[in-house]
C-alpha cells in the first residue's frame, strides 16, 4: 500500500499575513510534503499580482503558473478547495451565481492539473440554507454532473464540518453522497471534523462532550460498517488543543459571529502527535479506522488551521512545514504506513475501535 503526505497551502501561512506562495511551496518541497491542496485564497492572491488583478482570466493563468511551480518542485496538486456555501441555498438566484462560479473553478482545476474540488458542508445561517435533503442532493447532483462532463472528469470531495448548519457529521455527509450516487462525488474524511463534532466540545470545561469516549467508539464502529472506501477521495489528519478555559464569551478566541467549534477550529488545530502542545483528540484511532479498517490508501493531508498561520514572522512557513513533516513521521511509525500488508476492507480484523 502507498501513503503520501500532503498539506494545504494555507496551512503554511496565510497570504494576507505576508507569506509568499512560492516560498511556501519551497518549504513543502524541502520537508517532503509532496501533495498540495491549493487553497483558493492563495490562488486568488497569485492572480491578484498579475497585471489587471484577480480577474477570471488571470485566475486561470495563475493556476497554470502554480501548476508549473509545483511540477518544478516535484509536488502533486491533489485538489482545489474550498468551494464554500453551495448546497441548499434558499436564494436560488444566489445558487445560480454559485453555479457560474463553479464553471470557472472547473477551468481552474483543469489548469492546475488536478481532478478534485473539495466542497465543505454549508455553514451559512439556517435562515439562508435549507435542511431539505432532497434539495441538497439535487444541488450536489448538479455539480457532480457538471464535473462528469469535463474531459478529464472532475471529482468532488464533500466534507462535513463540525460546525456546519445542517450536515455536521460524517454520517449525514455519507448519506448525501449515497443519494447523489455519482462515481465522481465522494468524501473527504477529516479526523478533526469527526472528533470535533462527536468527541470534543471546546465550550465545555472538560473540552469533551458528555459521553465522548463511548460516542466516539460507536461512531468509528458505524463508520467501519457504512463507508465505502471507493468513495473516500482523500483524508485529512490533524488534532486540536484542549483549551485551559471553555471557549465562551470572554475567551480570547470567542467571536460573536461564530459558534465555538468554528472559532476553535480557526485558532487551535494542531498537527498529529503534538500532545505537548495540548493535542487530545483520538486522531490515531480515527486514522486507524480509515486505513486499517476501511483499507484507504493514498494522500494523507495535514490541513491545519491555526492562529500561528497569521503570524508575520518569515520563519512561519518553514516552522509549519517542519512540524507537519514531524507529524507525518510519527503517523508513519504509529500505523506502520507504507509497510502495511493485507489491510481488510470493512475492518473485519479490528476487534474493536480502540480509544
Buried (B, 14 or more C-beta within 10 A) or exposed (E): BEBBBBBBBBBBBBBEEEBBBEBBBBBBBBBBBBBBBBBBEBBBBBBBEBEEEBEEEBBBBBBBBBBEBBEEBEBBBBBBBBBBBBBBBBEEEBBEEBBEBBEEBBBBBBBBBBBBBBBBBBBBEEEBBBEEBEBBBBBBBBBBEBBBEBEEEBBBBBBBBBBBBBBBBBBBBBBBBBBBEBEBBBBBBBBBBBBBBBBBBBBBEEBBBEEBEEBBBEBBBBBBEBBBBEBBBBBBBBBBBBBEEBBEEEBEBBBEEBBBBBBBBBBBBBBBBBEEBBBBBBBBBBBBBBBBBBBBBBBBBBBBBBEBBBBEEEEBBBBBBBBBBBBBBBBBEBBBBEEBEEBEEBBEEBEEBEB
